[in-house]
Amino acid sequence: MPGGTITLRSLTKRFGDHIAVDEISLEIQGGEFFSLLGPSGCGKTTTLRMVAGFEEPTSGEIVLDGTDVGYLPPHKRKVNTVFQSYALFPFLDVTENVAFGLRYQDCAKAEAKRRVAEAIELVQLTSYERRKPGQLSGGQQQRVALARALVLSPAVLLLDEPLGALDAKLRRALQVELKSLQERVGITFLYVTHDQEEALTMSDRLAVMSNGRISQMGTPRQVYEEPANAYVADFLGISNLMDATVKRPGTTSSPCSVSIGEFEVEAACGTVEASGAVKLAIRPERVRLDSFEATGRNCVPAMIERTVFLGSATQVVVRLAAGVTLQALVHNDGVGSVAAGTPVQCYLPPDALRVLPGGDGSLAEIKEETLGDVLLPS
């Protein structure tokens, strides 16, 4: 197994009476791309700053490759950090910026020159060595910052929202590049972001944080398709959340029956053995719109309220007869289009309906942050 294994044990950080990080524990394997995801104030950046050595833990352990580094200064940890601002020296060219950190290492001149050239080639800036930061685009500056960190051969690279200052198109392109770079160098990346798309695109695993704690941890597919609670379902991507009541609990082999208003449907995922008030979650891409004359299990009559053209798909907002508003994603295949005011049947597949425990109070705190993504995703 490669180096760069990080273990956090009951890691806590208090600022006066405020608990920024609340006894989190996790293990990141060597060579893994691991993301901390959550809204502003959830504790993700404070966690990264403690791993980097910029903040001292109130309690708990930070273990890097078997050694507790929680109270060592930053320069004595085999980690390096890339910030959102990049922090490049404007009066130094690309080569000089990348080589800067090697001045403080016991590295022969020829060896330093070789390592700098390799780092610049790794980030595909070979023809830009003599340019100053002001002569580079935002994406090129980000690559210089990565090269400057990688040239020091850290066991772990910490990235604090490094794509946040870039435009949406460039950010998407660099997500793919960054994951490819991590796979080539083979070192551990610990990535902090509030952007769900970044975390899903690049991570081997991720942890969704809320109020200083980890709400759920797993692979992107696991966390997206099997959210543990309403908070995770609502924060990670777009999710339809509905209040419902269990009419007949299910088992591991049979779905439960739940009511949405006066309409009864079956749900086969999540906490199907629950009773009483629950939340139902379903992703927009799993909602199917059929003609109003359609019949069958899990069909609920609805009316199309509005549509948003997204290019490859159309996002459709429908209001169920039960009064609940849902979103559906209809792929633009050239067959036809949907229009506001059209009555439809909304089919909710049982294997796409997930039962979540009701009354998750943490959900309200992210409504404002996710509101802009509901109809106008970036």
C-alpha positions in Angstrom: 0.0 0.0 0.0 1.4 3.5 -0.8 2.2 6.0 1.9 -0.1 8.8 2.8 -2.6 7.0 5.1 -4.5 9.5 7.3 -6.3 8.4 10.4 -8.4 10.9 12.4 -9.5 9.8 15.8 -12.2 11.8 17.7 -10.8 14.9 16.2 -12.3 18.0 17.8 -11.7 21.8 17.4 -13.3 24.4 19.6 -13.2 28.2 19.1 -14.4 29.4 22.5 -17.9 28.0 23.0 -18.2 27.1 19.3 -17.5 23.5 18.3 -16.2 23.7 14.7 -15.3 20.0 14.5 -17.0 17.6 16.8 -15.2 14.3 17.4 -14.9 13.1 13.8 -13.1 9.8 13.1 -12.2 8.5 9.6 -9.4 6.7 7.8 -8.1 7.7 4.3 -6.1 5.1 2.5 -2.8 5.8 0.8 -3.3 6.9 -2.8 -7.0 7.7 -2.3 -8.8 10.8 -3.6 -10.9 11.7 -0.6 -13.3 14.7 -0.4 -14.8 16.5 2.5 -18.1 18.0 1.3 -20.6 20.3 2.9 -22.0 23.9 3.2 -20.1 26.8 4.6 -19.5 26.4 8.4 -19.8 22.6 8.4 -16.2 22.1 9.6 -14.6 20.8 6.5 -11.9 23.5 6.0 -11.1 23.5 9.8 -10.5 19.8 9.5 -8.2 20.3 6.6 -6.3 23.1 8.4 -5.7 20.8 11.3 -4.3 18.1 9.1 -2.1 20.7 7.5 -0.9 22.0 10.8 -2.4 25.5 10.5 -4.8 24.8 13.4 -4.1 22.9 16.6 -6.7 20.3 17.6 -8.5 20.8 20.9 -8.5 17.1 21.3 -8.1 13.9 19.3 -5.4 12.5 17.0 -4.2 13.1 13.5 -2.1 10.1 12.4 -0.1 10.1 9.2 1.5 6.8 8.2 1.4 5.6 11.8 2.8 8.8 13.4 0.6 11.2 15.4 1.3 14.6 13.8 -1.5 16.5 15.5 0.8 18.9 17.4 3.7 19.1 14.9 4.3 22.3 13.0 3.4 22.3 9.3 6.9 22.1 7.9 7.5 18.9 9.9 4.5 17.1 8.3 4.9 15.4 4.9 1.9 17.2 3.5 1.5 20.2 1.3 -1.5 22.5 0.6 -3.0 24.1 -2.5 -5.3 27.0 -1.7 -8.1 28.6 -3.7 -6.0 31.8 -4.1 -2.9 29.8 -5.4 -0.6 32.3 -3.6 1.9 32.4 -6.4 4.8 35.0 -6.3 3.9 37.6 -9.0 7.6 38.5 -9.6 8.7 35.0 -10.2 8.2 33.0 -13.4 6.7 29.5 -13.5 10.0 27.7 -13.0 11.0 29.9 -10.1 7.6 29.5 -8.4 7.7 25.7 -8.7 11.3 25.6 -7.4 10.7 27.9 -4.5 10.0 25.3 -1.9 13.1 23.3 -2.8 15.3 26.1 -1.5 14.6 24.9 2.0 15.3 21.2 1.3 18.6 19.5 1.2 18.5 19.0 -2.6 21.4 19.2 -5.0 21.0 21.8 -7.8 20.9 19.2 -10.6 18.3 17.1 -8.7 16.2 20.2 -8.0 16.3 21.2 -11.7 15.2 17.7 -12.7 12.3 17.6 -10.2 11.1 21.0 -11.3 11.1 20.0 -15.0 9.2 16.8 -14.2 6.6 18.7 -12.1 6.1 21.3 -14.9 5.8 18.5 -17.5 3.3 16.7 -15.2 0.9 19.6 -15.2 1.5 20.2 -19.0 3.1 23.7 -18.7 6.4 22.8 -20.4 6.2 25.8 -22.9 5.3 28.3 -20.1 8.4 28.1 -17.9 9.4 31.8 -18.3 5.9 33.3 -17.9 4.9 35.3 -14.8 1.6 34.5 -13.1 0.1 37.6 -14.6 0.7 36.2 -18.0 -1.2 33.0 -17.2 -4.9 32.1 -17.2 -6.6 31.0 -14.0 -6.4 27.4 -15.0 -2.7 27.7 -15.8 -2.1 29.4 -12.4 -3.8 26.5 -10.7 -1.5 24.1 -12.4 1.5 26.0 -11.3 0.3 25.9 -7.7 -0.2 22.1 -8.1 3.3 21.7 -9.5 4.8 23.7 -6.7 3.2 21.4 -4.2 4.0 18.2 -6.0 7.7 19.0 -6.5 8.2 18.6 -2.8 7.0 14.9 -3.0 4.4 15.1 -0.2 2.8 12.0 1.2 -0.5 13.9 1.2 -1.7 16.8 -0.9 -4.4 19.0 0.7 -6.6 21.0 -1.6 -8.8 23.7 -0.2 -11.4 24.5 -2.9 -8.7 25.0 -5.5 -11.2 25.4 -8.4 -13.5 27.8 -6.7 -12.2 30.9 -8.4 -12.6 29.5 -11.9 -15.5 29.8 -14.3 -17.9 26.9 -14.6 -16.6 25.5 -17.9 -13.0 25.6 -16.9 -13.8 24.1 -13.5 -15.5 21.1 -15.2 -12.5 20.6 -17.5 -10.0 20.8 -14.6 -12.0 18.3 -12.5 -11.1 15.6 -15.0 -7.5 16.8 -15.3 -7.1 16.9 -11.5 -8.4 13.3 -11.0 -6.1 12.1 -13.9 -3.1 13.8 -12.3 -3.8 12.3 -8.9 -4.0 8.8 -10.5 -0.6 9.4 -12.3 1.3 10.6 -9.2 -0.4 8.1 -6.9 -0.4 10.1 -3.7 -3.2 10.8 -1.3 -5.4 13.8 -2.1 -7.6 15.3 0.6 -10.0 17.7 -1.1 -12.3 20.2 0.5 -15.3 21.5 -1.5 -18.9 22.7 -1.2 -19.5 21.8 -4.8 -21.4 18.5 -5.1 -20.4 18.0 -8.8 -16.7 18.2 -7.9 -17.0 15.7 -5.1 -19.0 13.2 -7.3 -16.7 13.6 -10.3 -13.3 13.2 -8.7 -13.6 11.3 -5.4 -12.9 7.7 -4.7 -14.7 8.3 -1.4 -16.3 11.3 0.3 -17.6 12.4 3.6 -20.7 14.7 3.8 -20.3 17.0 6.8 -22.9 19.0 8.8 -22.4 20.9 12.1 -18.9 19.7 12.6 -19.8 16.0 12.2 -19.8 13.4 9.4 -23.4 12.7 8.2 -22.4 10.0 5.8 -19.3 8.5 4.2 -18.8 6.3 1.2 -18.2 6.1 -2.5 -19.9 8.8 -4.6 -22.4 6.3 -6.0 -23.2 5.0 -2.5 -23.8 8.4 -1.0 -25.8 9.7 -4.0 -28.0 6.6 -4.5 -28.3 5.6 -0.8 -28.4 8.8 1.3 -28.5 8.0 5.0 -30.8 10.9 5.9 -32.8 13.8 4.4 -29.8 16.2 4.9 -27.5 14.1 2.7 -30.2 13.5 0.1 -31.0 17.2 -0.2 -27.4 18.4 -0.2 -25.8 15.9 -2.5 -27.3 16.7 -5.9 -30.9 17.6 -6.5 -33.4 15.4 -4.6 -37.2 15.5 -4.3 -38.1 15.2 -0.6 -41.7 14.5 0.4 -43.4 14.2 3.7 -45.2 10.8 3.9 -46.8 8.4 6.3 -46.1 4.7 6.5 -49.3 2.6 6.1 -47.7 -0.8 6.1 -44.1 -1.3 7.1 -41.9 -3.5 4.8 -39.1 -5.9 5.3 -35.7 -6.6 3.7 -37.5 -8.5 1.0 -40.7 -6.5 0.5 -41.5 -2.8 0.0 -43.4 -0.7 2.4 -46.7 1.1 1.6 -46.7 4.9 2.2 -49.2 7.6 1.6 -48.5 11.0 0.1 -51.6 12.8 1.0 -54.5 10.6 -0.2 -52.3 8.6 -2.7 -50.7 5.4 -1.7 -47.4 4.2 -3.2 -44.8 1.5 -2.5 -41.2 2.3 -1.6 -38.5 -0.4 -1.8 -35.4 1.4 -0.6 -34.1 2.9 2.7 -35.7 2.3 6.0 -38.7 0.4 4.7 -39.4 -1.1 8.2 -40.1 2.4 9.6 -43.5 3.4 10.9 -45.3 6.7 11.3 -44.1 10.0 9.7 -41.1 9.6 7.3 -39.4 11.4 4.4 -39.5 10.0 0.9 -36.6 10.8 -1.5 -36.4 10.3 -5.2 -33.9 11.8 -7.7 -35.3 13.8 -10.6 -33.8 11.5 -13.2 -35.8 8.6 -11.8 -39.2 10.4 -12.0 -41.1 9.4 -15.1 -43.9 11.5 -16.7 -46.6 9.5 -18.5 -49.8 10.5 -20.3 -52.6 11.5 -18.0 -54.6 8.4 -19.2 -51.8 6.0 -17.9 -52.6 3.7 -14.9 -50.7 1.4 -12.7 -49.0 1.1 -9.4 -47.1 4.2 -8.1 -48.7 6.5 -10.6 -49.8 9.8 -9.1 -51.8 12.5 -11.1 -50.0 15.8 -11.5 -49.8 19.0 -13.5 -46.7 20.5 -15.2 -46.1 23.9 -13.7 -43.0 25.0 -15.5 -40.0 23.8 -17.5 -36.4 24.8 -17.8 -34.4 23.9 -20.9 -30.9 22.7 -19.9 -29.6 21.6 -23.3 -29.3 17.8 -23.2 -32.3 17.7 -20.9 -35.3 19.6 -19.7 -36.0 20.1 -16.0 -39.8 19.8 -15.4 -41.5 21.1 -12.2 -44.7 19.2 -11.5 -47.3 19.6 -8.8 -48.9 16.3 -7.6 -52.6 16.2 -6.9 -51.5 15.7 -3.3 -50.1 19.2 -3.4 -46.4 18.2 -3.4 -44.0 19.8 -5.9 -41.5 17.5 -7.6 -38.8 17.9 -10.2 -38.3 15.5 -13.2 -35.5 15.4 -15.7 -36.6 14.7 -19.2 -33.9 13.9 -21.7 -34.1 15.8 -25.0 -34.2 13.0 -27.5 -35.9 15.0 -30.3 -39.2 13.1 -29.8 -41.2 16.0 -28.4 -41.4 18.5 -25.6 -43.4 19.1 -22.5 -45.4 22.2 -21.8 -46.6 24.0 -18.7 -50.3 23.3 -17.9 -50.2 19.7 -19.2 -51.8 17.1 -17.0 -49.7 14.0 -16.6 -49.3 10.9 -14.5 -46.1 11.0 -12.4 -44.6 7.5 -12.1 -42.4 7.0 -9.0 -40.6 3.6 -9.3 -40.6 1.7 -6.0 -36.9 0.9 -6.4 -36.2 4.7 -6.7 -38.3 5.8 -3.7 -36.1 5.8 -0.6 -37.7 6.0 2.9 -35.7 8.2 5.3 -36.4 8.8 9.0 -38.6 11.9 9.4 -37.9 15.1 11.3 -34.3 15.7 10.4 -33.8 19.1 11.8 -30.5 19.7 10.0 -32.2 19.9 6.7 -33.4 23.5 7.1 -29.9 24.9 7.4 -29.0 24.0 3.8 -32.2 25.0 2.1 -30.9 28.5 1.3 -27.6 27.2 0.0 -29.2 24.7 -2.3 -32.0 26.8 -3.5 -30.0 28.2 -6.4 -29.3 24.7 -7.7 -33.0 23.7 -7.9 -33.9 25.1 -11.3 -30.6 26.7 -12.4 -27.9 24.1 -11.9 -24.4 25.3 -12.7 
